[in-house]
Amino acid sequence: MIFTLDAEKRTMGKKSELSALRASGLIPAVLYGAETESTPISVNKNEFTKYFKKSFTELAFWEIILEGKTYHTILKDKLVHPVRRDVMHIDFMVVGAKAEMEFDIPIHFDGEAIGTREGGFVDMIQRTVKLSCIASNLPGELRLDITDLKVGESKHVRDLPMGKWTYKDHADNTLVVIHPKRTEAPTTATAVEKPEAPEAK
């Protein structure tokens, strides 16, 4: 998934100037990379937010257009306001065409596990996996079929598709497991009758 954002250069201003920038509908950001000088920029808040909401389930690349030049980047980091949850600052890292990099890729679990029809339930332990490759070899998506899983069975990193990349997570890491149906503990207990005290004579 690729999103395109127009950016403008900005000066490394004071806190008040950054607040004014945000109030005008822009987000302060920085553009940097191994072969790219660190450059302070700003991007449109509404545009970024719209795209960012679409990027939760897939790895997203961001094409940053600055002064007529396009930079192929990933969102490396972001600063979020602790109360309002607004994005306050963004780090865009330029991805080199031949640079080996690590990426966190979402996993899509396909199918209905046999175990759910046996009374079990699906427990997704790990929803993303870390892998290393050059950007051009990055898989568009990672899908894992769980249809054949029975109660007590699981799938691991070693079961993911192979390609021109290297998984950084251990091959034995569990991704999904089918647990047996939970048994509920009794909610009421039988009262124990106490013998009646003998009547006084």
Backbone bond lengths (Angstrom), bond angles and torsions (degrees), N, CA, C in turn:
res aa  C-N    CA-C-N  psi(-1)  N-CA   C-N-CA  omega(-1)  CA-C   N-CA-C  phi
1 M - - - 1.455 - - 1.524 108.79 -
2 I 1.326 116.22 128.07 1.468 121.46 -178.02 1.522 109.59 -123.26
3 F 1.330 115.79 129.30 1.455 122.05 176.45 1.529 108.59 -115.93
4 T 1.319 115.67 145.50 1.465 120.99 -179.20 1.524 110.01 -115.01
5 L 1.342 115.25 128.94 1.458 121.39 179.67 1.520 110.26 -128.97
6 D 1.317 116.10 134.26 1.460 120.48 170.48 1.522 108.41 -81.26
7 A 1.307 116.58 140.04 1.465 121.25 -179.42 1.526 110.02 -130.38
8 E 1.322 114.82 157.30 1.467 121.27 175.38 1.524 108.78 -127.51
9 K 1.323 116.05 145.72 1.459 119.60 175.22 1.524 108.81 -69.88
10 R 1.317 115.54 148.24 1.453 121.47 176.70 1.522 108.79 -136.00
11 T 1.307 115.11 163.38 1.463 120.00 176.62 1.522 108.99 -92.07
12 M 1.313 116.66 152.88 1.464 121.38 177.44 1.525 107.84 -74.94
13 G 1.349 115.19 82.60 1.455 120.37 -172.55 1.513 113.47 -84.81
14 K 1.335 113.66 -178.96 1.453 121.49 177.84 1.530 109.21 -75.82
15 K 1.328 115.71 171.56 1.457 121.34 -179.20 1.523 110.63 -59.06
16 S 1.337 116.75 -39.68 1.469 120.63 -179.60 1.528 110.94 -64.68
17 E 1.345 116.43 -36.09 1.460 120.45 179.74 1.526 110.77 -70.28
18 L 1.339 116.64 -35.37 1.460 119.98 176.98 1.526 110.24 -67.83
19 S 1.324 116.56 -37.72 1.465 120.76 177.34 1.523 110.38 -63.32
20 A 1.338 116.32 -41.09 1.463 120.49 178.59 1.521 110.77 -65.94
21 L 1.336 116.33 -36.44 1.463 121.40 178.33 1.522 109.79 -62.97
22 R 1.325 116.38 -45.63 1.470 120.68 179.63 1.527 111.01 -65.46
23 A 1.340 116.30 -38.34 1.466 120.50 179.96 1.526 111.34 -64.55
24 S 1.312 117.32 -24.55 1.466 121.34 179.67 1.527 112.44 -85.47
25 G 1.342 116.69 2.95 1.465 119.85 176.94 1.514 114.62 94.26
26 L 1.342 117.18 18.68 1.459 121.06 -179.82 1.528 110.27 -117.44
27 I 1.318 116.43 156.74 1.458 122.01 176.27 1.527 108.69 -115.47
28 P 1.328 118.99 124.27 1.461 120.49 173.92 1.536 109.66 -63.47
29 A 1.321 115.81 142.18 1.459 120.42 -179.42 1.513 109.02 -150.23
30 V 1.333 115.78 172.53 1.451 120.99 175.08 1.520 108.01 -136.14
31 L 1.310 115.65 141.86 1.455 123.81 178.83 1.519 107.58 -114.29
32 Y 1.338 117.75 125.20 1.459 119.21 -177.43 1.531 110.01 -152.83
33 G 1.317 115.80 167.81 1.463 121.13 178.33 1.507 110.31 -179.60
34 A 1.342 116.32 175.43 1.459 121.33 -177.77 1.517 111.82 -60.65
35 E 1.327 115.84 -34.80 1.468 120.48 -178.81 1.518 111.70 -116.54
36 T 1.336 116.21 17.53 1.464 120.74 -178.51 1.516 109.37 -127.46
37 E 1.315 116.10 125.62 1.463 120.56 178.86 1.523 109.80 -65.33
38 S 1.318 116.61 137.65 1.456 121.15 179.67 1.532 109.83 -59.37
39 T 1.343 115.18 123.20 1.457 120.48 -174.31 1.524 110.13 -128.90
40 P 1.338 118.39 121.88 1.466 120.01 175.22 1.526 110.54 -73.32
41 I 1.324 115.67 130.84 1.465 120.97 -178.24 1.528 108.77 -136.57
42 S 1.320 115.91 177.01 1.462 121.58 172.24 1.528 107.73 -139.03
43 V 1.350 116.12 148.31 1.464 121.53 178.34 1.524 108.83 -130.70
44 N 1.321 115.70 158.67 1.456 121.30 -178.48 1.534 110.05 -68.88
45 K 1.324 115.66 127.17 1.468 120.85 -176.20 1.524 112.05 -64.08
46 N 1.322 118.12 -46.62 1.462 120.92 -177.81 1.523 111.73 -62.90
47 E 1.326 116.06 -42.73 1.462 119.97 179.67 1.524 110.95 -64.22
48 F 1.331 115.90 -45.69 1.460 119.17 -179.49 1.522 110.79 -62.91
49 T 1.333 117.66 -46.19 1.466 121.77 -177.84 1.523 111.22 -60.76
50 K 1.324 116.56 -41.07 1.469 121.03 179.87 1.533 110.55 -60.53
51 Y 1.327 116.25 -45.82 1.468 119.88 -179.54 1.528 111.51 -72.30
52 F 1.321 115.96 -38.81 1.462 119.92 -175.59 1.524 111.21 -61.20
53 K 1.334 117.10 -37.63 1.464 121.02 179.15 1.522 111.58 -64.47
54 K 1.321 117.07 -25.44 1.460 120.84 179.51 1.531 112.65 -84.50
55 S 1.328 116.36 -10.36 1.464 120.57 -171.66 1.526 113.46 -96.53
56 F 1.340 118.34 4.75 1.460 120.37 -173.68 1.521 113.12 -66.39
57 T 1.326 118.54 -33.73 1.463 120.90 -173.15 1.524 113.46 -100.83
58 E 1.314 118.97 -2.00 1.457 121.57 -179.94 1.526 109.49 -141.63
59 L 1.331 115.12 155.46 1.458 119.01 173.63 1.521 108.47 -70.25
60 A 1.310 116.45 131.30 1.462 120.60 -177.53 1.522 110.55 -114.17
61 F 1.321 115.71 139.76 1.462 122.56 169.22 1.516 107.74 -104.85
62 W 1.325 114.25 145.77 1.465 120.46 -177.95 1.521 109.10 -119.15
63 E 1.331 115.29 117.83 1.461 121.03 174.65 1.526 107.76 -88.07
64 I 1.330 116.19 107.28 1.460 121.17 -179.11 1.523 108.63 -96.49
65 I 1.330 115.46 119.03 1.464 120.74 -179.83 1.526 108.15 -99.25
66 L 1.319 115.70 114.18 1.463 121.75 -177.08 1.522 109.14 -129.88
67 E 1.329 115.58 117.69 1.470 122.48 178.43 1.528 111.72 51.35
68 G 1.326 115.35 44.21 1.461 120.69 175.55 1.521 115.79 83.17
69 K 1.338 117.35 -3.88 1.463 121.04 179.99 1.525 109.21 -110.79
70 T 1.351 116.04 140.39 1.462 121.24 -178.53 1.527 109.91 -102.79
71 Y 1.320 115.09 129.64 1.461 121.97 178.52 1.528 108.70 -112.75
72 H 1.327 116.74 126.37 1.462 122.80 178.90 1.527 107.45 -87.31
73 T 1.327 117.55 114.41 1.470 120.51 -171.22 1.529 111.92 -133.67
74 I 1.331 114.13 168.03 1.454 121.67 165.99 1.524 107.59 -121.55
75 L 1.318 116.16 155.74 1.462 120.97 176.81 1.531 106.58 -80.58
76 K 1.321 115.93 106.29 1.466 120.77 -174.48 1.516 112.58 -84.89
77 D 1.328 116.56 -34.76 1.469 119.52 -178.52 1.522 109.18 -161.15
78 K 1.326 115.37 159.61 1.467 120.49 177.09 1.519 108.91 -149.93
79 L 1.324 114.97 150.79 1.459 122.05 176.83 1.521 107.70 -109.39
80 V 1.353 115.97 125.03 1.462 121.06 -176.14 1.524 109.31 -115.43
81 H 1.347 116.17 137.19 1.459 120.79 178.12 1.529 108.82 -63.60
82 P 1.335 118.60 132.16 1.471 120.79 -174.25 1.531 114.59 -66.11
83 V 1.319 118.02 -22.07 1.467 120.88 -177.63 1.527 111.21 -106.83
84 R 1.329 116.58 -55.64 1.472 120.38 -175.86 1.518 112.19 -76.56
85 R 1.347 117.33 -20.45 1.468 123.65 -178.20 1.521 112.56 67.27
86 D 1.334 116.72 17.14 1.463 120.72 173.76 1.524 109.18 -72.31
87 V 1.330 116.08 147.18 1.461 120.57 173.12 1.525 108.20 -77.18
88 M 1.332 116.09 121.64 1.468 121.69 -174.83 1.529 112.32 -97.57
89 H 1.330 117.09 -28.35 1.461 120.82 -177.27 1.526 108.76 -159.33
90 I 1.324 116.62 147.97 1.463 121.40 -177.66 1.526 110.00 -132.08
91 D 1.335 116.38 141.57 1.459 122.48 171.47 1.525 108.47 -109.75
92 F 1.337 116.39 117.34 1.456 121.69 174.95 1.531 108.50 -103.79
93 M 1.334 118.18 120.51 1.454 121.68 179.95 1.519 109.94 -103.07
94 V 1.327 115.84 125.14 1.462 121.47 179.91 1.523 109.35 -69.81
95 V 1.329 116.03 131.07 1.461 122.29 -179.23 1.517 109.06 -97.55
96 G 1.332 117.11 116.67 1.459 121.20 177.43 1.521 111.44 -73.52
97 A 1.327 117.33 145.76 1.463 121.59 -176.11 1.523 112.48 -60.00
98 K 1.338 118.00 -34.61 1.465 121.38 -176.12 1.529 112.51 -112.27
99 A 1.309 116.96 10.00 1.465 119.90 -176.93 1.523 110.34 -83.49
100 E 1.322 116.34 128.76 1.464 121.55 174.82 1.525 107.77 -77.87
101 M 1.338 116.21 124.84 1.463 120.51 -175.65 1.515 110.16 -135.46
102 E 1.328 115.83 162.30 1.458 121.29 175.80 1.527 109.24 -101.74
103 F 1.330 114.99 139.05 1.457 121.54 -178.51 1.525 109.28 -133.15
104 D 1.332 116.23 145.76 1.464 121.68 170.97 1.525 107.63 -97.72
105 I 1.341 116.52 116.33 1.455 121.41 -175.36 1.529 110.29 -110.77
106 P 1.340 118.35 129.59 1.473 120.34 175.86 1.527 110.99 -66.66
107 I 1.332 115.92 147.72 1.465 121.94 177.36 1.525 108.35 -106.67
108 H 1.338 116.82 131.33 1.456 121.78 175.89 1.523 108.42 -100.63
109 F 1.328 117.16 120.26 1.460 122.06 -179.69 1.529 108.60 -93.42
110 D 1.341 116.56 119.92 1.464 121.68 -174.90 1.526 111.73 -105.67
111 G 1.317 115.90 144.89 1.452 121.80 172.63 1.513 113.97 90.56
112 E 1.339 114.32 168.22 1.464 121.81 176.36 1.523 108.12 -106.95
113 A 1.312 116.63 119.13 1.458 121.06 -176.67 1.527 111.63 -63.79
114 I 1.350 116.03 138.81 1.464 121.22 176.40 1.527 109.98 -54.08
115 G 1.327 115.48 -37.56 1.456 120.36 -177.00 1.514 114.81 -58.55
116 T 1.329 117.50 -26.88 1.471 119.22 179.21 1.525 110.43 -70.41
117 R 1.340 116.85 -28.63 1.470 120.10 177.04 1.525 111.00 -79.90
118 E 1.337 115.53 -12.28 1.457 120.91 176.19 1.536 111.36 -93.47
119 G 1.324 115.37 4.57 1.456 119.55 178.69 1.517 114.49 100.12
120 G 1.351 117.21 -0.06 1.456 120.35 179.84 1.518 112.32 -86.53
121 F 1.331 116.07 179.54 1.459 120.51 177.13 1.525 109.90 -137.31
122 V 1.334 114.99 151.51 1.465 122.27 -175.80 1.522 109.77 -86.23
123 D 1.322 115.71 130.08 1.462 121.65 176.23 1.524 107.91 -119.14
124 M 1.339 116.78 107.08 1.463 121.38 180.00 1.521 108.38 -85.97
125 I 1.306 116.00 105.65 1.463 122.58 -173.98 1.523 111.53 -77.47
126 Q 1.335 116.66 -41.20 1.464 121.73 -174.63 1.521 108.46 -138.19
127 R 1.329 116.35 121.97 1.466 120.99 -175.27 1.522 113.69 -101.41
128 T 1.323 117.46 -8.34 1.465 121.10 176.14 1.523 108.97 -134.08
129 V 1.322 115.80 161.45 1.458 120.74 177.41 1.528 108.07 -138.25
130 K 1.327 115.72 145.19 1.462 120.59 179.81 1.531 108.80 -95.47
131 L 1.328 115.89 131.50 1.458 120.11 176.88 1.517 110.51 -137.41
132 S 1.324 115.40 164.24 1.463 121.88 -177.65 1.522 109.71 -125.39
133 C 1.333 116.19 133.41 1.470 121.96 177.57 1.522 108.48 -174.30
134 I 1.345 116.22 175.69 1.457 119.56 171.64 1.531 107.42 -83.36
135 A 1.310 116.86 156.33 1.464 121.18 -172.00 1.527 112.66 -57.49
136 S 1.337 117.36 -36.10 1.467 119.82 -177.09 1.523 112.59 -70.18
137 N 1.341 117.65 -18.14 1.467 121.22 179.36 1.518 112.94 -99.09
138 L 1.312 117.15 4.01 1.453 121.50 -177.14 1.530 109.99 -66.82
139 P 1.334 118.15 128.49 1.472 119.20 178.96 1.513 111.96 -66.58
140 G 1.336 115.86 140.33 1.451 119.72 178.99 1.513 111.79 -63.65
141 E 1.354 116.01 -31.90 1.457 121.31 178.14 1.525 108.47 -162.15
142 L 1.324 116.26 160.71 1.453 122.36 174.47 1.522 107.61 -122.35
143 R 1.344 116.10 120.13 1.455 121.05 -178.35 1.527 109.01 -118.32
144 L 1.327 116.10 141.78 1.455 121.82 -179.80 1.522 108.63 -132.67
145 D 1.347 116.32 118.20 1.460 122.20 -179.06 1.525 109.54 -81.00
146 I 1.325 116.86 123.41 1.469 120.58 -179.12 1.529 112.00 -111.40
147 T 1.346 117.01 11.87 1.456 121.36 -175.41 1.521 113.04 -55.89
148 D 1.347 117.99 -38.24 1.466 121.81 -172.87 1.528 113.80 -84.27
149 L 1.321 118.35 1.11 1.464 120.12 -176.45 1.526 112.15 -76.12
150 K 1.334 115.25 128.44 1.456 121.92 175.87 1.528 108.99 -102.30
151 V 1.332 115.69 173.12 1.462 120.66 178.83 1.533 109.19 -58.51
152 G 1.332 114.74 129.83 1.457 120.17 179.97 1.523 113.79 92.05
153 E 1.328 118.42 -9.36 1.460 121.47 -178.85 1.523 110.65 -96.38
154 S 1.325 115.40 161.54 1.466 120.47 -177.01 1.523 110.39 -148.72
155 K 1.320 115.71 168.16 1.465 121.96 173.11 1.512 108.65 -127.95
156 H 1.355 114.09 152.46 1.455 120.75 -170.05 1.527 110.84 -129.01
157 V 1.324 115.42 176.66 1.464 120.43 179.44 1.526 110.57 -55.58
158 R 1.330 117.87 -36.33 1.472 121.47 -179.36 1.530 113.01 -63.23
159 D 1.341 116.92 -16.50 1.464 120.57 -179.69 1.528 112.88 -88.82
160 L 1.322 117.79 -4.81 1.463 121.29 179.61 1.527 110.79 -73.56
161 P 1.337 117.58 157.82 1.475 120.77 178.21 1.521 111.53 -59.18
162 M 1.331 116.23 146.47 1.456 122.15 177.32 1.523 109.21 -100.22
163 G 1.330 116.01 154.93 1.462 120.69 179.37 1.511 110.13 -168.98
164 K 1.319 115.99 -156.33 1.467 120.47 -178.83 1.525 110.37 -85.90
165 W 1.320 114.02 52.90 1.461 120.74 178.87 1.521 108.35 -150.11
166 T 1.332 115.44 165.41 1.460 121.69 179.79 1.521 109.10 -122.30
167 Y 1.324 116.24 127.32 1.460 119.82 177.39 1.528 108.85 -76.63
168 K 1.327 115.59 131.29 1.461 120.55 179.40 1.527 111.56 -90.19
169 D 1.334 117.17 -23.60 1.465 120.25 175.09 1.532 108.61 -73.16
170 H 1.329 116.59 148.81 1.461 120.99 -179.11 1.527 110.20 -62.87
171 A 1.335 115.89 141.19 1.468 121.64 -176.22 1.523 112.38 -58.94
172 D 1.343 117.91 -27.99 1.458 121.23 -177.79 1.526 113.82 -87.96
173 N 1.324 117.46 -1.20 1.464 119.71 178.60 1.530 110.28 -60.08
174 T 1.326 116.68 128.68 1.463 121.37 -179.79 1.525 110.17 -78.10
175 L 1.332 115.81 132.06 1.453 121.50 178.63 1.525 111.59 -100.41
176 V 1.326 116.35 -40.74 1.459 120.71 -177.48 1.527 108.49 -151.34
177 V 1.324 116.30 145.17 1.465 121.41 179.91 1.528 108.45 -142.47
178 I 1.343 115.73 147.74 1.465 121.28 177.04 1.518 108.05 -102.64
179 H 1.323 115.98 113.89 1.456 121.50 -179.49 1.529 110.20 -92.67
180 P 1.338 117.50 151.62 1.466 119.37 172.71 1.519 110.24 -67.32
181 K 1.326 115.11 159.16 1.459 120.14 -179.35 1.520 110.32 -59.51
182 R 1.316 115.58 137.22 1.461 119.40 178.82 1.533 109.92 -66.21
183 T 1.320 116.18 139.12 1.461 120.59 174.66 1.515 108.73 -99.72
184 E 1.331 115.18 133.55 1.458 119.88 -177.42 1.514 110.33 -89.21
185 A 1.304 115.80 135.59 1.452 120.87 177.65 1.518 109.30 -71.33
186 P 1.341 117.61 148.37 1.472 119.71 177.95 1.522 110.52 -56.63
187 T 1.325 115.04 137.83 1.473 119.25 -177.13 1.516 112.45 -90.88
188 T 1.359 116.95 -19.75 1.466 119.30 -179.99 1.512 109.53 -124.26
189 A 1.291 116.53 148.96 1.458 121.40 178.57 1.516 108.52 -115.93
190 T 1.332 115.96 144.92 1.472 119.98 179.46 1.518 109.12 -72.42
191 A 1.314 115.84 128.87 1.462 119.85 -178.86 1.526 109.29 -72.17
192 V 1.295 115.82 139.24 1.462 121.30 177.61 1.516 108.02 -93.57
193 E 1.338 115.03 121.34 1.458 118.99 -177.58 1.525 109.74 -77.47
194 K 1.312 116.27 132.13 1.457 121.24 177.54 1.527 108.84 -91.12
195 P 1.309 116.01 139.67 1.466 117.00 178.81 1.530 111.07 -63.43
196 E 1.321 115.00 143.50 1.478 118.25 -179.88 1.509 110.60 -70.55
197 A 1.295 115.13 142.18 1.470 119.33 177.78 1.511 109.20 -68.70
198 P 1.335 118.02 140.86 1.481 120.03 179.30 1.518 110.76 -64.34
199 E 1.341 115.97 145.93 1.457 120.11 -179.70 1.525 110.47 -71.02
200 A 1.285 114.18 140.54 1.480 118.44 178.44 1.523 109.42 -69.41
201 K 1.348 117.59 138.46 1.469 122.43 178.43 1.515 110.57 -101.93
